[in-house]
Amino acid sequence: MPKTRTANGPRRFPSSRTALTRRSLLGGAAALAATIGPSRVARAAAPVPFGAAIQSNFFDSDPAYAQVFLDRCDLVLPMNELKFPMLRPTRESFEFGPADRLVDWARSNGKTSRGHTFVWHDGNPAWLERIRDPIEAEMVLREHIQRTAGHFRGRLESWDVVNEVIAHEPRESGGPLRDTWWLRTLGPRHIPIAFAEAARADPGARLVVNDYDLEFRGARYDARRRVMLDLVRQLQDGGLRVDAVGIQGHLYSHFEIDPEAMARFGRDLKTLGVGLLATEIDVIDFQVPGGPEEIDRAAEKVVGDFLDGLFAGQRPEAVITWGLTDRYSWVGDVMPRTDGQPVRPLPLDADLVPKRWYELLRRRLAQA
Ligand code: XIL
């Protein structure tokens, strides 16, 4: 479904800034080119925005943590505050406060923000998963998206409409979609319902399907990339708008990235009129032997290969890390190192000092 973009159409990540700059400078650019040469004009493209996910509890307890997002990011998004567990502890409640604070703080400091996420399998509250009736589940899903996307309408560049809906191992007999409460209760149609409702509730937000394990080499990852493309095509065939695919980018530094497959994936999406972004980069280093230096060298390699693949298919709309400093990360809780050393998943170390891979990433974004 090729999309024509209008002034009222979905916002693109580089924001209207890029488009505006190009359009409004067009007349002047010709004159400039005559005086300073074409290379200076060509270099004026805005860098790909860099973003990171922030957590409201540390935002409140650690002022240096909050400040570093302002110093380093173009985009700041709530990590957990828009998910079911924090937003909907009871069926009646919509606890918008914590996400409102983060989003408004980011925006008032000149940053953009995005929404994560309406549909996920993890951590659903008990009241939700007690529902067995598909009609009731559909009502809850539609109301959830109407109220939530409606509340933030105009303040978020994009939404991860569905998160991790692809089967962990799609080649197994269970089918291409993950076995979740949403799938069991509503069937696969929970995905098009979510996209339709999101498009209605915030027509200006870019709608993203977000998933993991889309970057590595191997048959399982090929299968996951194929399922993602099928999913996008089927949503489009149903007349629904899918603006971009989010590659989470939880990067195991003992795995091999497949930059060629990523490039093909990015090109295939481009052919479908669908953008691409990296939404949750961090490095999972529990299998890498050695000290901080070896761990960071492996991280630099995996991030570099990932960025090569990401940029080869199409220009990404944004590149986002899942947190910003090793001070706080889910990786140490879920995948700790067996040698007792702290994990080093994020671009800034625990003292907020940038690692080499942060500099590499920023250089890459600036060259795009
Ligand atoms: C994680 C957060 O980082 C944790 O703080 C929280 O306890 C659980 O969720 N994939 C996703 C993210 O899409 O939402 C997850 O975030 C990490 C894996």
Boltz pocket constraint, residues with backbone or C-beta under 6 A from the ligand:
constraints:
  - pocket:
      binder: B
      contacts: [[A, 79], [A, 80], [A, 163], [A, 164], [A, 248], [A, 280], [A, 322], [A, 329], [A, 330]]
      max_distance: 6.0
